[in-house]
Amino acid sequence: MPLLNLGMPQFEVVEFEKMKLLRATLQGETVRSESGAMHYMLGNIEMQSKMPGIGKMFKSMATGESVFRPTYTGTGHIFFGPPTFGEYNFLQLNGDAWILDRGAYVASDIGINVDAHRNKGLSMIASGEGIFQTKVEGTGIVAYYSDGPVQEIMLNNQTLTVDGRFAVARQASLNFETKLLGKGIMSKVSGGEGFVNIISGTGKVMLSPIPNLYQGILASINPFNPTM
């Protein structure tokens, strides 16, 4: 089903042979996307990729994120990919901010500002999240990617402990830190968990703890699958 956004582009997930693409329908509006996300487009649409300022260039060198996020303006359809067995999801922002897992951002309305967010502590590297993630802020729709269906968790002055990179999106108002689960190195060895991500406060978290069914089937028949 299309995700309508009056006065703004219309986003929709389309499926071909069980694989999904993100389609944006423009009627004179503008969308922004991650660099390299555009798969193909149909219609009278102009793409622009502006040179960012010096500050963003230096920030890109530190974060490893692309500073070139092209915009598309005109009338027609844009298909963002690549085709995937995973999921494309949507967030409706109303002046608020969210933190996305690195690589999850795909596209958004032009009213959304996209920037790098620095997590605190070197332990982020051990947890798999990395020091830098992506911050989206403003008003409009954000499309993001996950390996499987997302589950919305609403925290009400509570604490959520997450193993791995399952928390693909969280409201920026939430506290986020990485800790060693248990006390001492023996707890790490016996528990088998190691570093976990701790999200606390009041706000929403989007978890994707289960890969898409077709991704699991594809991995099971892959001769290079290290788990076989």
C-alpha positions in Angstrom: 0.0 0.0 0.0 1.3 3.5 -0.8 2.3 5.8 2.1 0.5 9.0 1.4 2.0 12.3 2.5 -0.2 15.2 1.3 1.7 17.9 -0.5 4.8 15.7 -0.5 6.1 12.7 -2.5 4.3 9.4 -2.2 6.4 6.4 -1.1 5.5 2.8 -1.7 7.2 -0.6 -1.4 6.8 -2.7 -4.6 7.6 -6.3 -5.0 9.0 -8.3 -8.0 9.6 -12.1 -7.6 9.6 -11.7 -3.8 12.3 -9.0 -4.0 11.4 -5.5 -2.9 12.2 -2.0 -4.2 11.2 1.4 -2.8 9.2 3.6 -5.2 8.8 7.4 -4.9 6.1 9.1 -7.0 6.8 12.8 -7.7 4.3 15.4 -8.9 6.7 18.3 -8.9 8.1 17.5 -5.4 11.7 16.8 -4.4 13.2 13.8 -2.6 16.6 13.1 -1.2 18.3 9.7 -1.1 21.4 7.9 0.0 24.3 8.0 -2.5 23.9 5.1 -5.0 20.4 4.2 -3.8 18.7 5.1 -7.1 18.0 2.0 -9.1 16.1 3.5 -12.1 13.6 6.3 -12.7 10.8 7.0 -15.2 9.5 10.4 -16.2 10.7 14.0 -16.3 13.0 14.0 -13.3 16.2 16.0 -12.7 18.8 14.7 -10.3 21.2 17.1 -8.5 24.1 16.4 -6.3 25.6 19.5 -4.7 29.1 19.9 -3.3 28.8 20.1 0.5 30.6 22.6 2.6 34.1 22.2 4.0 32.7 21.3 7.4 30.7 18.4 6.1 33.6 17.2 4.0 35.8 16.9 7.0 33.0 15.3 9.0 32.5 12.7 6.2 36.2 11.8 6.4 35.9 11.2 10.1 32.6 9.2 9.9 33.1 7.3 6.7 29.6 8.4 5.5 28.9 9.8 2.1 28.3 13.6 2.0 26.8 13.3 -1.5 23.1 12.6 -1.0 21.4 13.5 -4.4 18.0 15.1 -4.7 15.4 14.3 -7.4 12.8 16.9 -8.6 10.1 16.6 -11.2 7.2 14.3 -12.2 7.4 10.6 -12.4 8.6 7.5 -10.5 12.0 6.8 -8.9 12.9 3.3 -7.8 15.4 3.0 -5.0 17.2 -0.3 -4.3 19.0 -2.5 -4.8 16.3 -5.2 -5.0 16.3 -7.0 -1.7 14.7 -9.8 0.3 14.8 -7.5 3.3 12.3 -4.8 4.2 11.8 -1.1 3.4 10.1 0.7 6.3 8.8 4.3 7.0 9.0 6.8 9.7 6.7 9.9 9.8 8.7 12.7 11.5 6.9 15.8 12.8 9.8 18.0 13.9 11.4 15.2 15.9 14.7 13.3 15.4 15.6 9.7 15.1 18.9 7.7 15.0 19.2 5.1 12.3 21.6 2.2 12.2 24.5 2.9 9.9 23.5 2.0 6.3 19.7 1.9 7.1 18.8 5.3 5.6 17.5 5.0 2.0 15.5 8.2 1.1 13.3 10.9 2.6 11.3 14.0 1.9 13.4 17.2 1.3 12.2 18.6 4.6 14.3 16.0 6.4 17.9 16.8 7.4 20.3 13.9 7.3 23.5 14.0 9.3 26.0 11.8 11.2 25.4 11.1 14.9 28.3 10.3 17.1 27.8 7.7 19.8 29.8 8.0 23.0 32.4 5.5 24.0 34.9 3.3 22.1 32.9 0.2 23.2 30.5 0.9 20.4 33.0 -0.7 18.1 32.9 -3.9 20.1 29.1 -4.0 20.1 29.0 -3.9 16.3 27.2 -0.5 16.1 30.2 1.6 15.5 30.9 5.1 16.8 28.8 6.9 14.1 25.2 6.3 13.0 22.8 8.4 11.0 20.5 11.1 12.4 17.4 12.2 10.6 15.4 15.2 11.8 12.6 17.5 10.5 9.2 17.0 9.1 8.2 14.4 6.5 8.7 10.7 5.7 12.0 8.7 6.1 12.4 5.4 4.3 14.9 3.0 6.0 16.1 -0.6 5.5 16.0 -3.6 7.8 17.0 -7.2 7.2 13.5 -8.3 8.4 10.2 -7.1 9.7 10.4 -4.4 12.4 8.8 -4.5 15.8 7.9 -1.3 17.5 8.9 -1.1 21.2 7.6 1.8 23.3 9.7 2.6 26.3 8.1 4.5 29.2 11.0 5.4 31.4 12.2 1.9 30.9 15.4 0.1 29.8 15.9 -2.1 26.7 18.9 -4.4 26.4 19.7 -5.4 22.8 22.2 -7.9 21.6 23.7 -7.1 18.2 22.5 -4.6 15.7 18.8 -5.4 16.0 17.8 -1.9 17.0 17.6 -0.3 13.5 16.0 2.9 14.6 15.4 4.8 17.8 14.1 8.2 18.8 17.0 10.6 19.5 15.6 11.5 22.9 16.5 8.1 24.2 19.8 7.4 26.0 22.1 4.9 24.3 25.2 3.2 25.6 27.1 0.0 25.2 28.1 -2.2 28.2 29.6 -5.5 28.9 26.8 -7.8 30.0 27.5 -9.2 33.4 30.4 -8.4 35.7 33.9 -9.4 34.9 35.4 -11.4 32.0 34.0 -14.7 33.3 30.5 -13.4 32.9 31.3 -12.6 29.3 32.7 -16.1 28.6 30.0 -18.1 30.4 27.1 -15.9 29.2 28.3 -15.8 25.6 26.8 -12.4 25.1 29.7 -9.9 25.5 28.8 -6.3 24.7 25.2 -5.3 24.5 23.4 -2.0 23.7 21.4 -0.3 26.4 18.6 2.0 25.4 16.7 3.8 28.1 14.2 6.6 28.7 10.9 7.3 27.1 10.4 6.9 23.3 10.2 4.4 20.5 12.7 1.8 19.3 12.3 -0.2 16.1 13.8 -3.7 16.4 14.4 -6.1 13.5 15.4 -9.3 15.4 14.3 -11.8 12.7 15.7 -11.9 9.2 13.2 -12.1 6.3 12.1 -15.7 5.4 13.5 -15.5 1.9 16.9 -14.2 3.2 17.1 -17.3 5.4 16.3 -19.6 2.4 18.8 -17.8 0.2 21.5 -18.2 2.9 20.8 -21.9 3.3 21.4 -22.6 -0.3 24.4 -20.3 -0.7 27.5 -22.6 -1.1 29.7 -19.8 0.4 27.5 -19.6 3.5 29.9 -19.9 6.5 27.2 -21.3 8.8 26.8 -24.5 6.7 
